[in-house]
Amino acid sequence: MRKPEEESILFVDDDIIALSLYETILKNAGYENIIVSSDGREVANILRDNNVSLVLLDINMPVMSGIEVLENITEGYPGLPVIMITGDEDLQTAVRCMKIGAYNYLAKPPEKTRLVTAVSHALEWRDLNSELSAMGSRVLNRDSLEKPEAFSSMITGSDSMLAVFQYVEAVAATSRPVLITGESGTGKELLARAIHNASGRQGALVTVNAAGLDDALFSDTLFGHKKGAFTDAGNDRPGLVEKAAGGTLFLDEIGDLAPASQVKLLRLLQEKEYYPLGSDDPLTTDARIVAATCINLSSRLEDGRFRRDLYFRLMAHHVSLPLLRERREDMMPLAEAFIKEAAEELGKGIPRIPAELEAMLNLYDFPGNVRELHSLVFDALSRTSGSTLNLTPFRDLVGNNDMPETREPGEVQNLDYDGLVNLFGHFPTVKEINDIVFLAALNKADGNQSLASRLLGVNQSTLSRRISKG
């Protein structure tokens, strides 16, 4: 990140006194190059003629409103952060600005420390975006990572996961929160540990599962309590926020937080302050917050179960983990690693892996993701008594896996005479249709006749005869 004196910051506000105040505050903080304007119509020319790093923009201006100026900036300079400043504290206005592309939103007049902090974070975000843009041209492999050891517990060779690793490296050293989203079993806790390891923070990684915590338990768990705070509080007890000092606080299942707990977490993120139960004196923390959820928070915003302001705070950095079925190239390496792990834990030798396993993995969608694969491998090894891995758990899954819904001939869409002609280039014979269906099943099963016959709903002997006939 560049030094403050190297940054160029534009203030736009029709209030001349406010412009002078903002300029003084930032110059005292070390930001030397401040450009001011009282007319939104001047912004386009200023941005064209100056290498501006950040714009602070008043919403309520005559002639050309701040929102109009914001729309022009986000269209012409999409990587330029904009902080909106206004006396209008209407939440809907804030949400509208954020949706258009504003980086942040401050109430007017902003407190000195908050203004300087907001500017610092916005410039940090700008530098991060520049780094991420540069990453797009890099080759995706572990050799391109600066700290590959931080991700050693995550087995992958897929581009989607390696892109996640590169993003994590880019954001790991910042103090901003990270929100990890993804279905259950995709590896959110492992990624949180990787973020902590890549950050270089000297403190501990402290994990809290927020699912099922009411507000009282949430507050006591995170913030601790003073002696006498409640009936059984015989002594002071520090909370997990204090234990995470200098490190990372990982909040899992954040989507289940009670409304009162969301307010307290928002304060922790905004002010870096919290109150132990029974205390009127706030404590401060330098712990970095990483949160995770498998819940669609956007839907909870709509029905009011999750606060919009908290959501935007958590979304400073966002990582969405891909499903296992979206990175099938990782299935066999994961299975092999889990077999070794299970063999060691169960005190068994590493069994031979039948070639059929890979085809079976490709036929199943793993709704439980990596966690489900892990459990299946342990179950299979537990059943193994000889030198070859017992595939019964996998066969049961493939056999019971949902097959395409059977339709009556009249229900099949777009496969009338014209549809078939469009598909084949002519009206096909029964043999041509059989050929294409049989070949598709064999390709899906990677040539495994047992699995292909299951897909086709025929006996394996029937499939074998069909193949032998050509």
N, C-alpha and C positions, 0 to 999 in steps of 0.2 A: 504493500500500500504506500502511496506517495505521502510525503510530509505535508502538514496543513498549509504551509506557505506556498506549496506547489499547486494547490487546488484553486480553481476559479469558480466562485459561487455567485449565482444570480438571484437577487431578491426582487419580487414584483409585488407591489402593494400601493394602492392609491393614497394610503396614510403616510405622509412624509415623516411624521414623528416616529411611527413604527419602523420605517426603513432605517432611520438613524439609530434607533435602539438596537435593531438586529445587527446592523453593521458593527456597532461598538462591541456587542457581546462576542461576536465571532472573531473580531480582530484581537480582542483580549485573549481568546482561546488559541491564537496563533494563525488564524486564517487571514492572510494579508490581501489577497486579490478578491475583493468584493465588488460586484457590479449591481447597481440599483436602478429600478425603473418604476415609475408610477402609472404606466399605461401598458396594458396587455398587448396593444397593437405593435409595440416596439420589440416584443420578444423575438419574433421571427428574424429580424435583422441582427439583433444581438447574438443570437445563437449562430447565425451564419458567419458573423465576423469574429467570434471569440470561441476558444476551446473551453466551453463551460462544462464543469464537472457535476454540478447539482443546481436544481432550481427550487427555490422556496416561493410559493405562489399563494396569494390571497384569493379566496373564492369570490367574495362580494366586491366586485369592482365595476365602475360605470363603463359604458360603451361596449367593452369586451370583457365578459365575465371570466373568472378564473377557470371554470369548467371548460369554456370554449378554448382557452389557451392550452389547458391540459390536453384536450383532444388533439390539437395541432402538434403539440410536443410529442405525444406518444406515437403519432402517425409519422412524423418526420425524423424523430430521434428516439427510436424505441429502447435504446440502451441507457438513456439519460434518466436518472432518478429524479422524481418530483415530490416534494413535501408540500401538502396543502395546509395553509394556515388561515383560520377564520374564527370569528366570534360566534358563528352558528354551530352549536354542538349537536345538531340533529343527526342521529345515528344513520338515517337513511341517506343523508348527504354524504357522510363518510363512506358508506358502502358503495354508493354510486361512484365516488372518486376512485376508490380502490379497484372497482371493476373496470373503469376506463383505463387505469394503468398507473395511478399514483402509488408511490412507494410507501408513504406514511401520511398521517393526518394529525395535526396538532391544533388544540384549542387556543384561541387568542385572548390575551397575550401569553405566549408560552413561557414557562418558568425557565430561567437561565440555564440551569443544568440540563433540563430535558431538551432544550433546543440544541445545545452543543452535542449531547449524546445522540440525538436524532440525526444530526448532520454527519457525525462520525460513522454511525451505522449505515447511513445511506451511501456514503463514499466507499465503505467496506463492501457493501452489496454491489456497487458499480464495478469495483475491481474484481469481485468474484465472478460476475457475469462475463467480464472480459476473459478471465481465465477459462471459464466454461466454453466460450466460443472458440478459444484456441484449442481446447481439448477435442473439438469435433474433427480436427484434421489428424489427430494422433492415431496410431495403430492400436487397436484394442487387444491388449494382452497383459499378463501380469508383469512383464518386463518394463512396461511403460509406467507402472506404479512407483511412486517414490518410497512408499512404506508397504511393500507386499506382505510383510510379516503381520501387519495389522489385520489382514483378511485370511490368515492361514487356516482358520477354523471353518471357512466357507468354501466348499468344494464346487468349482464351476469352471467351465471353459466357454460359456455362452457370452455372446456380445452384449446381451441385455444386462447381465449381471456385472460384467466388466465395466460397462458404462456407469452403473451404479457405484462401483468402487472408485472410479475416477472422480465422480461427483462428490463422493464422501471425502476423498482426500482434499478436494478443493475447499470444502466447507468445514473440515474438521477443526482447523485451528481458530475459527471464529468463536465468539462467545454467544452467538445467536442461537435460538432454539432450533431443533430439527424435529420434523414430524415424519414418522415412518408409517406408511399405510400398506396394507396387503392382507390377503386372506389368511386365515389361521393356518399355521404350519409352514409359512413361506420363509421364516428365518428372521423375524423382526428383532428379537432379542439378541441374536448373534450379530446382526448389523449394528445394533446399539453399542455392543461391546467393541466392534470394529471402529466405530466413530470415536469412542473413548480412547482406544489404543492409538489411533492415528492422530489424535489431538495433541499428544504429548503432555497432557495434564498429569500433574504429579499426585493429585488426590485420587480417591477411590471411585469406582463405578458402583453406585448404590441403586438397587432395583426395587420398585414398588409396583405391585399389581393393584390398580385402582378399582378393579371389578368388585362390586359388592361392598365397597367402603362407604358408609354413611358419612355425613359431614363431620360429626364429632370424631369418629375413628380416623378419617382422613387427616383432620387437623392435628390430632395427637400423634399420628404416625409421622407426618412430615415435619411438623413444627415443634413437637415436644410439649412439655408442660412445666409449670412451676409448682413447687410444693404447696398443697392446699387448693389447687385449681379445681379439684372435685374430690369426692368422698375418699377414694382410694389413692389419691395422689400424695403419698407420704414423703416423697423426695422429688427434687428437680430431675427431669429426664430430658436429655437432648433428643431432638427429632432427627429424621434421616436427612433433612436438608443440611443440618450442621455436620453430619457425618460425611456428606458429599462435598464438603468445603475443598476447593481447589481441584475438584474432580467433576464427575458427571452424575446427575440424578436422572435415572431412566424411569419414566412413568408409563407403564403398560396398561392397555385397555382404557385409554383416556376418554373414549367416547361414553363411558358409563358414569362419569363424574356427576355428582349431585350439583344442582344449580348453585348452592351456597359455596361448595368447594371450588366451582369454576371461578367465582369471584375472587377467592383467595389465591388461586393459582395465577389469575390474571395480574394481581398485585405483585406477586412474586416475580413474574416475568417483566413487568413494567418498571417496578421500583427496586427490584432486587432486595425487597424487605419482606419480613414476615413477623407475626406475633405468636410466641409460644402461648399455649392456653394458660390463662391466669396472669398474663403479663400485659402491662400497658406500654411497655418500652419495646420498640421494634428492634429486631436484629437484622443484619445484612448478610448476604451470601454472594460468593463468586462462583457457585456451582453452575455448570452448564446444564440446561434442561433438554433432554431428548424424550419425546413422547411417541407412543405407537397406538394404533387402533386397527381392528379389522372391520370396523363399522364405517359405513358411508356417512361421513360427517356432513356432507352437503344436504342430505335429506333431513338431518337433525337440525340444521340451520333453518330449514323451511318451516318445521313444526315447532321451533322455539326451544328444543331440548338441549341445544348447544349454543353458547354465546358467540355472536359474530366477531366481537372484538377479540375474544380469546382465540378463535379460529385463525384470524389474521395474524395474531402474534405468533402462534405456533407454526404458521406457514412460512416463516422467514426462510427456512430451507425445507424442502419437501422431497422425500424419497418414496417412490412407489415400487414395491417389490413384485417382480413377475411371478406368475403361477408356475408350478413345476411343469405342467403340460405345455407351457409356452417356451420351455427350454428343455426339450426332450433329449438333447445331446448330453445333458448332465445326468440323466437317469442311471445309466450303467456305472459311470464313475462314482456316483453317490452310493449305489447298491454295493459296489465292490468295497468301498470304504466302510460301509455299515456292516458288511460281512466280517471284515477284519476286527472291527470294534466288538461285534457280538461274540465272535470266537474267543477273543481275549476275556471278555466279561463272563462268558459261560464256561470258560476253561476247556474249550474244544479246539481241535485243529481247524485250519482254514479249509473248507471243503472245495471240491471242484465245482465250478459254476457251469451248469448246462447251457448250451448255446440258445436253448429255447427261452431262457429268461429275458433276454433283450427284446425279443419279439413280443413277449407278454407285457413287458413294461410299456411298449409302444401302443398296445391295444387298450390301455387303461388310462383314464384321465386324472386319477389321483385328486379327488376333491379335498382330501386332507393334506395335500402337497407333500413337502419333504418329511414332515412329521409322520405322515401315514406310511411313506416308503420305509422310514426307519423302523416303525413298529412291525411292518410286514417282514422285513429282513430278520428281525430278532425272533419273530414267530417261526419263520422258516428254519432258522438255525436251531431253534429249540426242538423242532420236530426231526432234525437230521440225526440219524444214527449211524450212517455209513460215511463214505468218503465223498459223496455227491450231495449237493444242496437239495433238500426236500422242497419241491416247488408247489406243494399242495395249496398253501395260502394264495399263491399267485394264480393257480389254475382256478380256484374257487372264485376269485374276483373276476377273471376274464370270462368265466362261464356265466356268472351272474350279472355281468356288466350290462347296463341298459343297451339293448339292440335297437336299431331304427324301428319306429312304429310301423307295424304291418297295415297296409291300406288296401281297401278294396280297389279293383281296377278302375272303377269310375271315380275314385277319390284322388287318383294320381294327377297332379297338376302338370299341364304343358307337355304331356306325353301322349297326345292323340296322334293321328296320322301326320299332321303337319309338324308337330313337335319332334317326332322321331326322325322325320326327314331332315329337319334342321340340325338335329344332333349328329346323325350319321352321314349326311350328304345324300342319302337315298333311304328308301324304306328298308329297314334291316330284316334279315332272316332271323329265325329263332336261334340258330347257331351263333350268329354274330353277337346277339344279345347275351347269350350264355358265355361266350368267350370274354367279352368285356367285363362281365360281373365276376367270373372266376379269376381273371387276371388281376382285377382290382383287389380282390380278397387276398390273393397270394402276395401281392406287393405290400399290402398293409401288414400282413403277417410276416413279412421279410422272408418269404419262401417256406415258412413252417406250415406243413399241410394240416397238422392237428389244429393249429389256431385258425387257419383259413377255413377249415370245414366248420368250425364253430360260428364264424362270421356268416357263412353261407347257410347255416341251418341244415347241413347234410352230413351224412356219415363220412368219415375219412376215407373209407374204401370207395365210396361214390366219387369223391374228389380224385382219388388216385387213378380210378378207371378213366375219368374224364381227361386227366392229364396224359395218360398213356395213349389215348385215342388221338391226341393232338387237337 
